[in-house]
Amino acid sequence: MDSKSLERFLSKVEIDEKTGCWIWTASLLGSYAGFFYEGKKCRAHRLSFEHYKGPIPECLDVCHDCPEGDNPLCVNPEHLWLGTQSENIQDMWDKGRRSIDQILSIKKPAVISFEKVSEIRELYSTGLVTMQDLADHFDITKGTICKIVNKQNRIAA
């Protein structure tokens, strides 16, 4: 983030002296902090991680680990870590942040054809679409897309 964007970002944060959480006080994107950056709405905790800690590999989620339990409104980079979607779901479950109904509603990896796998790999190789774009288009998880493009999947036709 450039200095002007960072200043605007930090103006939307209040620090909780007890927990050290940087509490987002502005708009939301779902249940997470939302920030308009470079012409699009972004999750503020992801921007914070990228700014303070570096790039986020496309296959990974930015997960919370706040002192008093996960806080989706926290953007403190010291409370953020990278994990796979499975690790993030397990972490939420372990911390009691999600009910069984919420966990069961999360997209499950799909069994897809060889043709779809080839199409996904070809589309991704163009550099014009992200893994999230492909996950949304094919209605499968980003984790599954990551495994497909990195040839880590077991494919059944």
Secondary structure, DSSP 4 states (H G I P E B T S, - for coil): --HHHHHHHHTTEEE-TTT--EEE-S-EETTEEEEEETTEEEEHHHHHHHHHH----TT-EEEE--TTS--TTB--GGGEEEE-HHHHHHHHHHTT-S-HHHHHHSPPPPP--HHHHHHHHHHHHTTSS-HHHHHHHHTS-HHHHHHHHTT------
